[in-house]
Amino acid sequence: MNCPTCGAPLIKRSRSRLFITGLLFLAGGLVLVMLIHLMLTMLAGLFLAVVGVYFLTWAIKAKGLWCRNCKRFPACGL
């Protein structure tokens, strides 16, 4: 399978592992934001939540596919 943007071969990652990692990052970010009300931990929590959403999107929408050449996952999931 090739990348629709650059034509390089796509790398396949485990969708279940990406999904679980995304859930854990999202949960950790929400815990930091909700339980600890310090500004620095809130920023770290928001960062973790954004990374968790990225992993979930990669697992669900992109079906675990990744292009090493252009450093993105295909939007359509092929």
mmCIF file of the N, C-alpha and C atoms, coordinates in Angstrom:
data_MODEL
# 
_entry.id   MODEL 
# 
loop_
_atom_site.group_PDB 
_atom_site.id 
_atom_site.type_symbol 
_atom_site.label_atom_id 
_atom_site.label_alt_id 
_atom_site.label_comp_id 
_atom_site.label_asym_id 
_atom_site.label_entity_id 
_atom_site.label_seq_id 
_atom_site.pdbx_PDB_ins_code 
_atom_site.Cartn_x 
_atom_site.Cartn_y 
_atom_site.Cartn_z 
_atom_site.occupancy 
_atom_site.B_iso_or_equiv 
_atom_site.pdbx_formal_charge 
_atom_site.auth_seq_id 
_atom_site.auth_comp_id 
_atom_site.auth_asym_id 
_atom_site.auth_atom_id 
_atom_site.pdbx_PDB_model_num 
ATOM 1   N N  . MET A 1 1  ? 0.843  -1.167 0.000  1.00 0.00 ? 1  MET A N  1 
ATOM 2   C CA . MET A 1 1  ? 0.000  0.000  0.000  1.00 0.00 ? 1  MET A CA 1 
ATOM 3   C C  . MET A 1 1  ? 0.898  1.243  0.000  1.00 0.00 ? 1  MET A C  1 
ATOM 4   N N  . ASN A 1 2  ? 0.575  2.208  -0.837 1.00 0.00 ? 2  ASN A N  1 
ATOM 5   C CA . ASN A 1 2  ? 1.394  3.404  -0.967 1.00 0.00 ? 2  ASN A CA 1 
ATOM 6   C C  . ASN A 1 2  ? 0.671  4.645  -0.467 1.00 0.00 ? 2  ASN A C  1 
ATOM 7   N N  . CYS A 1 3  ? 1.444  5.639  -0.052 1.00 0.00 ? 3  CYS A N  1 
ATOM 8   C CA . CYS A 1 3  ? 0.925  6.909  0.443  1.00 0.00 ? 3  CYS A CA 1 
ATOM 9   C C  . CYS A 1 3  ? 0.276  7.681  -0.706 1.00 0.00 ? 3  CYS A C  1 
ATOM 10  N N  . PRO A 1 4  ? -0.941 8.214  -0.510 1.00 0.00 ? 4  PRO A N  1 
ATOM 11  C CA . PRO A 1 4  ? -1.573 8.982  -1.579 1.00 0.00 ? 4  PRO A CA 1 
ATOM 12  C C  . PRO A 1 4  ? -0.883 10.325 -1.842 1.00 0.00 ? 4  PRO A C  1 
ATOM 13  N N  . THR A 1 5  ? -0.101 10.831 -0.884 1.00 0.00 ? 5  THR A N  1 
ATOM 14  C CA . THR A 1 5  ? 0.558  12.121 -1.046 1.00 0.00 ? 5  THR A CA 1 
ATOM 15  C C  . THR A 1 5  ? 1.886  12.000 -1.783 1.00 0.00 ? 5  THR A C  1 
ATOM 16  N N  . CYS A 1 6  ? 2.767  11.109 -1.289 1.00 0.00 ? 6  CYS A N  1 
ATOM 17  C CA . CYS A 1 6  ? 4.121  11.049 -1.851 1.00 0.00 ? 6  CYS A CA 1 
ATOM 18  C C  . CYS A 1 6  ? 4.422  9.737  -2.581 1.00 0.00 ? 6  CYS A C  1 
ATOM 19  N N  . GLY A 1 7  ? 3.593  8.725  -2.440 1.00 0.00 ? 7  GLY A N  1 
ATOM 20  C CA . GLY A 1 7  ? 3.805  7.459  -3.127 1.00 0.00 ? 7  GLY A CA 1 
ATOM 21  C C  . GLY A 1 7  ? 4.711  6.476  -2.410 1.00 0.00 ? 7  GLY A C  1 
ATOM 22  N N  . ALA A 1 8  ? 5.214  6.827  -1.233 1.00 0.00 ? 8  ALA A N  1 
ATOM 23  C CA . ALA A 1 8  ? 6.084  5.930  -0.468 1.00 0.00 ? 8  ALA A CA 1 
ATOM 24  C C  . ALA A 1 8  ? 5.247  4.826  0.185  1.00 0.00 ? 8  ALA A C  1 
ATOM 25  N N  . PRO A 1 9  ? 5.859  3.697  0.528  1.00 0.00 ? 9  PRO A N  1 
ATOM 26  C CA . PRO A 1 9  ? 5.102  2.636  1.195  1.00 0.00 ? 9  PRO A CA 1 
ATOM 27  C C  . PRO A 1 9  ? 4.653  3.057  2.591  1.00 0.00 ? 9  PRO A C  1 
ATOM 28  N N  . LEU A 1 10 ? 3.448  2.633  2.967  1.00 0.00 ? 10 LEU A N  1 
ATOM 29  C CA . LEU A 1 10 ? 2.888  2.952  4.281  1.00 0.00 ? 10 LEU A CA 1 
ATOM 30  C C  . LEU A 1 10 ? 3.269  1.886  5.295  1.00 0.00 ? 10 LEU A C  1 
ATOM 31  N N  . ILE A 1 11 ? 3.515  2.320  6.518  1.00 0.00 ? 11 ILE A N  1 
ATOM 32  C CA . ILE A 1 11 ? 3.833  1.427  7.634  1.00 0.00 ? 11 ILE A CA 1 
ATOM 33  C C  . ILE A 1 11 ? 2.536  1.159  8.394  1.00 0.00 ? 11 ILE A C  1 
ATOM 34  N N  . LYS A 1 12 ? 2.298  -0.091 8.765  1.00 0.00 ? 12 LYS A N  1 
ATOM 35  C CA . LYS A 1 12 ? 1.087  -0.469 9.495  1.00 0.00 ? 12 LYS A CA 1 
ATOM 36  C C  . LYS A 1 12 ? 1.416  -0.655 10.973 1.00 0.00 ? 12 LYS A C  1 
ATOM 37  N N  . ARG A 1 13 ? 0.704  0.042  11.850 1.00 0.00 ? 13 ARG A N  1 
ATOM 38  C CA . ARG A 1 13 ? 0.832  -0.115 13.297 1.00 0.00 ? 13 ARG A CA 1 
ATOM 39  C C  . ARG A 1 13 ? -0.411 -0.814 13.832 1.00 0.00 ? 13 ARG A C  1 
ATOM 40  N N  . SER A 1 14 ? -0.281 -1.421 14.993 1.00 0.00 ? 14 SER A N  1 
ATOM 41  C CA . SER A 1 14 ? -1.395 -2.131 15.608 1.00 0.00 ? 14 SER A CA 1 
ATOM 42  C C  . SER A 1 14 ? -2.479 -1.131 16.034 1.00 0.00 ? 14 SER A C  1 
ATOM 43  N N  . ARG A 1 15 ? -3.671 -1.310 15.480 1.00 0.00 ? 15 ARG A N  1 
ATOM 44  C CA . ARG A 1 15 ? -4.767 -0.384 15.798 1.00 0.00 ? 15 ARG A CA 1 
ATOM 45  C C  . ARG A 1 15 ? -5.190 -0.498 17.254 1.00 0.00 ? 15 ARG A C  1 
ATOM 46  N N  . SER A 1 16 ? -5.194 -1.706 17.785 1.00 0.00 ? 16 SER A N  1 
ATOM 47  C CA . SER A 1 16 ? -5.609 -1.868 19.180 1.00 0.00 ? 16 SER A CA 1 
ATOM 48  C C  . SER A 1 16 ? -4.611 -1.215 20.132 1.00 0.00 ? 16 SER A C  1 
ATOM 49  N N  . ARG A 1 17 ? -3.325 -1.342 19.838 1.00 0.00 ? 17 ARG A N  1 
ATOM 50  C CA . ARG A 1 17 ? -2.308 -0.715 20.677 1.00 0.00 ? 17 ARG A CA 1 
ATOM 51  C C  . ARG A 1 17 ? -2.394 0.809  20.598 1.00 0.00 ? 17 ARG A C  1 
ATOM 52  N N  . LEU A 1 18 ? -2.617 1.339  19.399 1.00 0.00 ? 18 LEU A N  1 
ATOM 53  C CA . LEU A 1 18 ? -2.775 2.782  19.245 1.00 0.00 ? 18 LEU A CA 1 
ATOM 54  C C  . LEU A 1 18 ? -4.014 3.276  19.985 1.00 0.00 ? 18 LEU A C  1 
ATOM 55  N N  . PHE A 1 19 ? -5.105 2.516  19.917 1.00 0.00 ? 19 PHE A N  1 
ATOM 56  C CA . PHE A 1 19 ? -6.346 2.899  20.577 1.00 0.00 ? 19 PHE A CA 1 
ATOM 57  C C  . PHE A 1 19 ? -6.180 2.912  22.098 1.00 0.00 ? 19 PHE A C  1 
ATOM 58  N N  . ILE A 1 20 ? -5.564 1.865  22.636 1.00 0.00 ? 20 ILE A N  1 
ATOM 59  C CA . ILE A 1 20 ? -5.351 1.791  24.084 1.00 0.00 ? 20 ILE A CA 1 
ATOM 60  C C  . ILE A 1 20 ? -4.409 2.893  24.546 1.00 0.00 ? 20 ILE A C  1 
ATOM 61  N N  . THR A 1 21 ? -3.352 3.151  23.789 1.00 0.00 ? 21 THR A N  1 
ATOM 62  C CA . THR A 1 21 ? -2.421 4.224  24.130 1.00 0.00 ? 21 THR A CA 1 
ATOM 63  C C  . THR A 1 21 ? -3.127 5.572  24.106 1.00 0.00 ? 21 THR A C  1 
ATOM 64  N N  . GLY A 1 22 ? -3.973 5.794  23.105 1.00 0.00 ? 22 GLY A N  1 
ATOM 65  C CA . GLY A 1 22 ? -4.735 7.038  23.032 1.00 0.00 ? 22 GLY A CA 1 
ATOM 66  C C  . GLY A 1 22 ? -5.665 7.211  24.218 1.00 0.00 ? 22 GLY A C  1 
ATOM 67  N N  . LEU A 1 23 ? -6.337 6.138  24.617 1.00 0.00 ? 23 LEU A N  1 
ATOM 68  C CA . LEU A 1 23 ? -7.220 6.220  25.784 1.00 0.00 ? 23 LEU A CA 1 
ATOM 69  C C  . LEU A 1 23 ? -6.436 6.523  27.059 1.00 0.00 ? 23 LEU A C  1 
ATOM 70  N N  . LEU A 1 24 ? -5.277 5.900  27.212 1.00 0.00 ? 24 LEU A N  1 
ATOM 71  C CA . LEU A 1 24 ? -4.463 6.139  28.406 1.00 0.00 ? 24 LEU A CA 1 
ATOM 72  C C  . LEU A 1 24 ? -3.933 7.573  28.450 1.00 0.00 ? 24 LEU A C  1 
ATOM 73  N N  . PHE A 1 25 ? -3.476 8.091  27.320 1.00 0.00 ? 25 PHE A N  1 
ATOM 74  C CA . PHE A 1 25 ? -3.013 9.476  27.276 1.00 0.00 ? 25 PHE A CA 1 
ATOM 75  C C  . PHE A 1 25 ? -4.156 10.435 27.578 1.00 0.00 ? 25 PHE A C  1 
ATOM 76  N N  . LEU A 1 26 ? -5.321 10.174 27.002 1.00 0.00 ? 26 LEU A N  1 
ATOM 77  C CA . LEU A 1 26 ? -6.479 11.028 27.226 1.00 0.00 ? 26 LEU A CA 1 
ATOM 78  C C  . LEU A 1 26 ? -6.914 10.991 28.684 1.00 0.00 ? 26 LEU A C  1 
ATOM 79  N N  . ALA A 1 27 ? -6.940 9.806  29.278 1.00 0.00 ? 27 ALA A N  1 
ATOM 80  C CA . ALA A 1 27 ? -7.314 9.686  30.682 1.00 0.00 ? 27 ALA A CA 1 
ATOM 81  C C  . ALA A 1 27 ? -6.301 10.372 31.591 1.00 0.00 ? 27 ALA A C  1 
ATOM 82  N N  . GLY A 1 28 ? -5.014 10.195 31.308 1.00 0.00 ? 28 GLY A N  1 
ATOM 83  C CA . GLY A 1 28 ? -3.984 10.861 32.102 1.00 0.00 ? 28 GLY A CA 1 
ATOM 84  C C  . GLY A 1 28 ? -4.071 12.368 31.997 1.00 0.00 ? 28 GLY A C  1 
ATOM 85  N N  . GLY A 1 29 ? -4.342 12.869 30.810 1.00 0.00 ? 29 GLY A N  1 
ATOM 86  C CA . GLY A 1 29 ? -4.497 14.309 30.632 1.00 0.00 ? 29 GLY A CA 1 
ATOM 87  C C  . GLY A 1 29 ? -5.698 14.856 31.369 1.00 0.00 ? 29 GLY A C  1 
ATOM 88  N N  . LEU A 1 30 ? -6.798 14.121 31.322 1.00 0.00 ? 30 LEU A N  1 
ATOM 89  C CA . LEU A 1 30 ? -7.995 14.576 32.038 1.00 0.00 ? 30 LEU A CA 1 
ATOM 90  C C  . LEU A 1 30 ? -7.798 14.548 33.548 1.00 0.00 ? 30 LEU A C  1 
ATOM 91  N N  . VAL A 1 31 ? -7.083 13.553 34.045 1.00 0.00 ? 31 VAL A N  1 
ATOM 92  C CA . VAL A 1 31 ? -6.799 13.492 35.479 1.00 0.00 ? 31 VAL A CA 1 
ATOM 93  C C  . VAL A 1 31 ? -5.946 14.684 35.905 1.00 0.00 ? 31 VAL A C  1 
ATOM 94  N N  . LEU A 1 32 ? -4.932 15.016 35.118 1.00 0.00 ? 32 LEU A N  1 
ATOM 95  C CA . LEU A 1 32 ? -4.085 16.158 35.456 1.00 0.00 ? 32 LEU A CA 1 
ATOM 96  C C  . LEU A 1 32 ? -4.863 17.464 35.432 1.00 0.00 ? 32 LEU A C  1 
ATOM 97  N N  . VAL A 1 33 ? -5.756 17.609 34.462 1.00 0.00 ? 33 VAL A N  1 
ATOM 98  C CA . VAL A 1 33 ? -6.527 18.851 34.363 1.00 0.00 ? 33 VAL A CA 1 
ATOM 99  C C  . VAL A 1 33 ? -7.560 18.949 35.478 1.00 0.00 ? 33 VAL A C  1 
ATOM 100 N N  . MET A 1 34 ? -8.242 17.863 35.785 1.00 0.00 ? 34 MET A N  1 
ATOM 101 C CA . MET A 1 34 ? -9.353 17.912 36.746 1.00 0.00 ? 34 MET A CA 1 
ATOM 102 C C  . MET A 1 34 ? -8.909 17.872 38.204 1.00 0.00 ? 34 MET A C  1 
ATOM 103 N N  . LEU A 1 35 ? -7.922 17.061 38.530 1.00 0.00 ? 35 LEU A N  1 
ATOM 104 C CA . LEU A 1 35 ? -7.588 16.859 39.933 1.00 0.00 ? 35 LEU A CA 1 
ATOM 105 C C  . LEU A 1 35 ? -6.553 17.838 40.479 1.00 0.00 ? 35 LEU A C  1 
ATOM 106 N N  . ILE A 1 36 ? -5.636 18.242 39.652 1.00 0.00 ? 36 ILE A N  1 
ATOM 107 C CA . ILE A 1 36 ? -4.573 19.117 40.128 1.00 0.00 ? 36 ILE A CA 1 
ATOM 108 C C  . ILE A 1 36 ? -4.760 20.473 39.464 1.00 0.00 ? 36 ILE A C  1 
ATOM 109 N N  . HIS A 1 37 ? -4.962 21.515 40.266 1.00 0.00 ? 37 HIS A N  1 
ATOM 110 C CA . HIS A 1 37 ? -5.311 22.824 39.739 1.00 0.00 ? 37 HIS A CA 1 
ATOM 111 C C  . HIS A 1 37 ? -4.124 23.776 39.663 1.00 0.00 ? 37 HIS A C  1 
ATOM 112 N N  . LEU A 1 38 ? -2.956 23.270 39.386 1.00 0.00 ? 38 LEU A N  1 
ATOM 113 C CA . LEU A 1 38 ? -1.797 24.116 39.163 1.00 0.00 ? 38 LEU A CA 1 
ATOM 114 C C  . LEU A 1 38 ? -1.665 24.389 37.669 1.00 0.00 ? 38 LEU A C  1 
ATOM 115 N N  . MET A 1 39 ? -1.184 25.575 37.321 1.00 0.00 ? 39 MET A N  1 
ATOM 116 C CA . MET A 1 39 ? -1.122 25.968 35.921 1.00 0.00 ? 39 MET A CA 1 
ATOM 117 C C  . MET A 1 39 ? -0.204 25.055 35.101 1.00 0.00 ? 39 MET A C  1 
ATOM 118 N N  . LEU A 1 40 ? 0.940  24.685 35.646 1.00 0.00 ? 40 LEU A N  1 
ATOM 119 C CA . LEU A 1 40 ? 1.881  23.859 34.895 1.00 0.00 ? 40 LEU A CA 1 
ATOM 120 C C  . LEU A 1 40 ? 1.314  22.470 34.617 1.00 0.00 ? 40 LEU A C  1 
ATOM 121 N N  . THR A 1 41 ? 0.652  21.886 35.603 1.00 0.00 ? 41 THR A N  1 
ATOM 122 C CA . THR A 1 41 ? 0.080  20.555 35.383 1.00 0.00 ? 41 THR A CA 1 
ATOM 123 C C  . THR A 1 41 ? -1.138 20.627 34.472 1.00 0.00 ? 41 THR A C  1 
ATOM 124 N N  . MET A 1 42 ? -1.839 21.742 34.470 1.00 0.00 ? 42 MET A N  1 
ATOM 125 C CA . MET A 1 42 ? -2.965 21.877 33.545 1.00 0.00 ? 42 MET A CA 1 
ATOM 126 C C  . MET A 1 42 ? -2.467 21.911 32.104 1.00 0.00 ? 42 MET A C  1 
ATOM 127 N N  . LEU A 1 43 ? -1.359 22.602 31.867 1.00 0.00 ? 43 LEU A N  1 
ATOM 128 C CA . LEU A 1 43 ? -0.789 22.637 30.524 1.00 0.00 ? 43 LEU A CA 1 
ATOM 129 C C  . LEU A 1 43 ? -0.298 21.255 30.102 1.00 0.00 ? 43 LEU A C  1 
ATOM 130 N N  . ALA A 1 44 ? 0.334  20.550 31.028 1.00 0.00 ? 44 ALA A N  1 
ATOM 131 C CA . ALA A 1 44 ? 0.784  19.190 30.730 1.00 0.00 ? 44 ALA A CA 1 
ATOM 132 C C  . ALA A 1 44 ? -0.412 18.275 30.468 1.00 0.00 ? 44 ALA A C  1 
ATOM 133 N N  . GLY A 1 45 ? -1.479 18.454 31.224 1.00 0.00 ? 45 GLY A N  1 
ATOM 134 C CA . GLY A 1 45 ? -2.680 17.653 31.021 1.00 0.00 ? 45 GLY A CA 1 
ATOM 135 C C  . GLY A 1 45 ? -3.330 17.918 29.675 1.00 0.00 ? 45 GLY A C  1 
ATOM 136 N N  . LEU A 1 46 ? -3.368 19.171 29.276 1.00 0.00 ? 46 LEU A N  1 
ATOM 137 C CA . LEU A 1 46 ? -3.921 19.494 27.962 1.00 0.00 ? 46 LEU A CA 1 
ATOM 138 C C  . LEU A 1 46 ? -3.065 18.912 26.841 1.00 0.00 ? 46 LEU A C  1 
ATOM 139 N N  . PHE A 1 47 ? -1.756 18.958 27.016 1.00 0.00 ? 47 PHE A N  1 
ATOM 140 C CA . PHE A 1 47 ? -0.860 18.363 26.029 1.00 0.00 ? 47 PHE A CA 1 
ATOM 141 C C  . PHE A 1 47 ? -1.091 16.856 25.922 1.00 0.00 ? 47 PHE A C  1 
ATOM 142 N N  . LEU A 1 48 ? -1.218 16.183 27.072 1.00 0.00 ? 48 LEU A N  1 
ATOM 143 C CA . LEU A 1 48 ? -1.467 14.735 27.053 1.00 0.00 ? 48 LEU A CA 1 
ATOM 144 C C  . LEU A 1 48 ? -2.808 14.417 26.390 1.00 0.00 ? 48 LEU A C  1 
ATOM 145 N N  . ALA A 1 49 ? -3.809 15.243 26.637 1.00 0.00 ? 49 ALA A N  1 
ATOM 146 C CA . ALA A 1 49 ? -5.120 15.019 26.029 1.00 0.00 ? 49 ALA A CA 1 
ATOM 147 C C  . ALA A 1 49 ? -5.058 15.177 24.510 1.00 0.00 ? 49 ALA A C  1 
ATOM 148 N N  . VAL A 1 50 ? -4.325 16.162 24.031 1.00 0.00 ? 50 VAL A N  1 
ATOM 149 C CA . VAL A 1 50 ? -4.190 16.362 22.587 1.00 0.00 ? 50 VAL A CA 1 
ATOM 150 C C  . VAL A 1 50 ? -3.454 15.181 21.949 1.00 0.00 ? 50 VAL A C  1 
ATOM 151 N N  . VAL A 1 51 ? -2.401 14.701 22.600 1.00 0.00 ? 51 VAL A N  1 
ATOM 152 C CA . VAL A 1 51 ? -1.672 13.539 22.084 1.00 0.00 ? 51 VAL A CA 1 
ATOM 153 C C  . VAL A 1 51 ? -2.583 12.309 22.079 1.00 0.00 ? 51 VAL A C  1 
ATOM 154 N N  . GLY A 1 52 ? -3.412 12.153 23.111 1.00 0.00 ? 52 GLY A N  1 
ATOM 155 C CA . GLY A 1 52 ? -4.355 11.034 23.156 1.00 0.00 ? 52 GLY A CA 1 
ATOM 156 C C  . GLY A 1 52 ? -5.357 11.082 22.022 1.00 0.00 ? 52 GLY A C  1 
ATOM 157 N N  . VAL A 1 53 ? -5.877 12.263 21.718 1.00 0.00 ? 53 VAL A N  1 
ATOM 158 C CA . VAL A 1 53 ? -6.810 12.406 20.595 1.00 0.00 ? 53 VAL A CA 1 
ATOM 159 C C  . VAL A 1 53 ? -6.104 12.076 19.278 1.00 0.00 ? 53 VAL A C  1 
ATOM 160 N N  . TYR A 1 54 ? -4.839 12.475 19.153 1.00 0.00 ? 54 TYR A N  1 
ATOM 161 C CA . TYR A 1 54 ? -4.063 12.157 17.948 1.00 0.00 ? 54 TYR A CA 1 
ATOM 162 C C  . TYR A 1 54 ? -3.934 10.639 17.773 1.00 0.00 ? 54 TYR A C  1 
ATOM 163 N N  . PHE A 1 55 ? -3.593 9.929  18.848 1.00 0.00 ? 55 PHE A N  1 
ATOM 164 C CA . PHE A 1 55 ? -3.469 8.475  18.767 1.00 0.00 ? 55 PHE A CA 1 
ATOM 165 C C  . PHE A 1 55 ? -4.808 7.818  18.434 1.00 0.00 ? 55 PHE A C  1 
ATOM 166 N N  . LEU A 1 56 ? -5.885 8.308  19.037 1.00 0.00 ? 56 LEU A N  1 
ATOM 167 C CA . LEU A 1 56 ? -7.203 7.750  18.741 1.00 0.00 ? 56 LEU A CA 1 
ATOM 168 C C  . LEU A 1 56 ? -7.583 7.985  17.284 1.00 0.00 ? 56 LEU A C  1 
ATOM 169 N N  . THR A 1 57 ? -7.284 9.168  16.772 1.00 0.00 ? 57 THR A N  1 
ATOM 170 C CA . THR A 1 57 ? -7.567 9.464  15.371 1.00 0.00 ? 57 THR A CA 1 
ATOM 171 C C  . THR A 1 57 ? -6.744 8.572  14.455 1.00 0.00 ? 57 THR A C  1 
ATOM 172 N N  . TRP A 1 58 ? -5.486 8.366  14.800 1.00 0.00 ? 58 TRP A N  1 
ATOM 173 C CA . TRP A 1 58 ? -4.605 7.512  14.018 1.00 0.00 ? 58 TRP A CA 1 
ATOM 174 C C  . TRP A 1 58 ? -5.129 6.074  14.002 1.00 0.00 ? 58 TRP A C  1 
ATOM 175 N N  . ALA A 1 59 ? -5.638 5.614  15.136 1.00 0.00 ? 59 ALA A N  1 
ATOM 176 C CA . ALA A 1 59 ? -6.131 4.237  15.214 1.00 0.00 ? 59 ALA A CA 1 
ATOM 177 C C  . ALA A 1 59 ? -7.459 4.064  14.490 1.00 0.00 ? 59 ALA A C  1 
ATOM 178 N N  . ILE A 1 60 ? -8.360 5.037  14.627 1.00 0.00 ? 60 ILE A N  1 
ATOM 179 C CA . ILE A 1 60 ? -9.712 4.865  14.095 1.00 0.00 ? 60 ILE A CA 1 
ATOM 180 C C  . ILE A 1 60 ? -9.811 5.311  12.641 1.00 0.00 ? 60 ILE A C  1 
ATOM 181 N N  . LYS A 1 61 ? -9.441 6.545  12.376 1.00 0.00 ? 61 LYS A N  1 
ATOM 182 C CA . LYS A 1 61 ? -9.649 7.088  11.038 1.00 0.00 ? 61 LYS A CA 1 
ATOM 183 C C  . LYS A 1 61 ? -8.579 6.632  10.044 1.00 0.00 ? 61 LYS A C  1 
ATOM 184 N N  . ALA A 1 62 ? -7.327 6.618  10.468 1.00 0.00 ? 62 ALA A N  1 
ATOM 185 C CA . ALA A 1 62 ? -6.249 6.256  9.549  1.00 0.00 ? 62 ALA A CA 1 
ATOM 186 C C  . ALA A 1 62 ? -5.959 4.763  9.543  1.00 0.00 ? 62 ALA A C  1 
ATOM 187 N N  . LYS A 1 63 ? -6.636 3.993  10.375 1.00 0.00 ? 63 LYS A N  1 
ATOM 188 C CA . LYS A 1 63 ? -6.502 2.532  10.424 1.00 0.00 ? 63 LYS A CA 1 
ATOM 189 C C  . LYS A 1 63 ? -5.079 2.068  10.703 1.00 0.00 ? 63 LYS A C  1 
ATOM 190 N N  . GLY A 1 64 ? -4.330 2.855  11.463 1.00 0.00 ? 64 GLY A N  1 
ATOM 191 C CA . GLY A 1 64 ? -2.982 2.471  11.865 1.00 0.00 ? 64 GLY A CA 1 
ATOM 192 C C  . GLY A 1 64 ? -1.914 2.640  10.804 1.00 0.00 ? 64 GLY A C  1 
ATOM 193 N N  . LEU A 1 65 ? -2.221 3.327  9.730  1.00 0.00 ? 65 LEU A N  1 
ATOM 194 C CA . LEU A 1 65 ? -1.252 3.508  8.640  1.00 0.00 ? 65 LEU A CA 1 
ATOM 195 C C  . LEU A 1 65 ? -0.445 4.786  8.847  1.00 0.00 ? 65 LEU A C  1 
ATOM 196 N N  . TRP A 1 66 ? 0.842  4.749  8.468  1.00 0.00 ? 66 TRP A N  1 
ATOM 197 C CA . TRP A 1 66 ? 1.752  5.872  8.668  1.00 0.00 ? 66 TRP A CA 1 
ATOM 198 C C  . TRP A 1 66 ? 2.757  5.913  7.529  1.00 0.00 ? 66 TRP A C  1 
ATOM 199 N N  . CYS A 1 67 ? 3.048  7.102  7.016  1.00 0.00 ? 67 CYS A N  1 
ATOM 200 C CA . CYS A 1 67 ? 4.049  7.276  5.969  1.00 0.00 ? 67 CYS A CA 1 
ATOM 201 C C  . CYS A 1 67 ? 5.315  7.851  6.592  1.00 0.00 ? 67 CYS A C  1 
ATOM 202 N N  . ARG A 1 68 ? 6.418  7.133  6.469  1.00 0.00 ? 68 ARG A N  1 
ATOM 203 C CA . ARG A 1 68 ? 7.678  7.615  7.024  1.00 0.00 ? 68 ARG A CA 1 
ATOM 204 C C  . ARG A 1 68 ? 8.289  8.724  6.180  1.00 0.00 ? 68 ARG A C  1 
ATOM 205 N N  . ASN A 1 69 ? 7.930  8.775  4.921  1.00 0.00 ? 69 ASN A N  1 
ATOM 206 C CA . ASN A 1 69 ? 8.525  9.763  4.034  1.00 0.00 ? 69 ASN A CA 1 
ATOM 207 C C  . ASN A 1 69 ? 7.964  11.166 4.287  1.00 0.00 ? 69 ASN A C  1 
ATOM 208 N N  . CYS A 1 70 ? 6.652  11.321 4.299  1.00 0.00 ? 70 CYS A N  1 
ATOM 209 C CA . CYS A 1 70 ? 6.058  12.650 4.497  1.00 0.00 ? 70 CYS A CA 1 
ATOM 210 C C  . CYS A 1 70 ? 5.575  12.874 5.926  1.00 0.00 ? 70 CYS A C  1 
ATOM 211 N N  . LYS A 1 71 ? 5.787  11.902 6.825  1.00 0.00 ? 71 LYS A N  1 
ATOM 212 C CA . LYS A 1 71 ? 5.509  12.020 8.262  1.00 0.00 ? 71 LYS A CA 1 
ATOM 213 C C  . LYS A 1 71 ? 4.045  12.337 8.579  1.00 0.00 ? 71 LYS A C  1 
ATOM 214 N N  . ARG A 1 72 ? 3.130  11.639 7.935  1.00 0.00 ? 72 ARG A N  1 
ATOM 215 C CA . ARG A 1 72 ? 1.712  11.829 8.220  1.00 0.00 ? 72 ARG A CA 1 
ATOM 216 C C  . ARG A 1 72 ? 0.957  10.536 7.960  1.00 0.00 ? 72 ARG A C  1 
ATOM 217 N N  . PHE A 1 73 ? -0.249 10.480 8.483  1.00 0.00 ? 73 PHE A N  1 
ATOM 218 C CA . PHE A 1 73 ? -1.075 9.336  8.151  1.00 0.00 ? 73 PHE A CA 1 
ATOM 219 C C  . PHE A 1 73 ? -2.091 9.771  7.098  1.00 0.00 ? 73 PHE A C  1 
ATOM 220 N N  . PRO A 1 74 ? -2.506 8.835  6.238  1.00 0.00 ? 74 PRO A N  1 
ATOM 221 C CA . PRO A 1 74 ? -3.441 9.207  5.193  1.00 0.00 ? 74 PRO A CA 1 
ATOM 222 C C  . PRO A 1 74 ? -4.803 9.559  5.791  1.00 0.00 ? 74 PRO A C  1 
ATOM 223 N N  . ALA A 1 75 ? -5.397 10.627 5.319  1.00 0.00 ? 75 ALA A N  1 
ATOM 224 C CA . ALA A 1 75 ? -6.652 11.114 5.881  1.00 0.00 ? 75 ALA A CA 1 
ATOM 225 C C  . ALA A 1 75 ? -7.817 10.163 5.608  1.00 0.00 ? 75 ALA A C  1 
ATOM 226 N N  . CYS A 1 76 ? -7.783 9.494  4.498  1.00 0.00 ? 76 CYS A N  1 
ATOM 227 C CA . CYS A 1 76 ? -8.912 8.638  4.138  1.00 0.00 ? 76 CYS A CA 1 
ATOM 228 C C  . CYS A 1 76 ? -8.789 7.242  4.750  1.00 0.00 ? 76 CYS A C  1 
ATOM 229 N N  . GLY A 1 77 ? -7.602 6.851  5.194  1.00 0.00 ? 77 GLY A N  1 
ATOM 230 C CA . GLY A 1 77 ? -7.416 5.526  5.773  1.00 0.00 ? 77 GLY A CA 1 
ATOM 231 C C  . GLY A 1 77 ? -7.280 4.423  4.747  1.00 0.00 ? 77 GLY A C  1 
ATOM 232 N N  . LEU A 1 78 ? -7.412 4.752  3.498  1.00 0.00 ? 78 LEU A N  1 
ATOM 233 C CA . LEU A 1 78 ? -7.315 3.803  2.407  1.00 0.00 ? 78 LEU A CA 1 
ATOM 234 C C  . LEU A 1 78 ? -8.115 2.595  2.753  1.00 0.00 ? 78 LEU A C  1 
# 
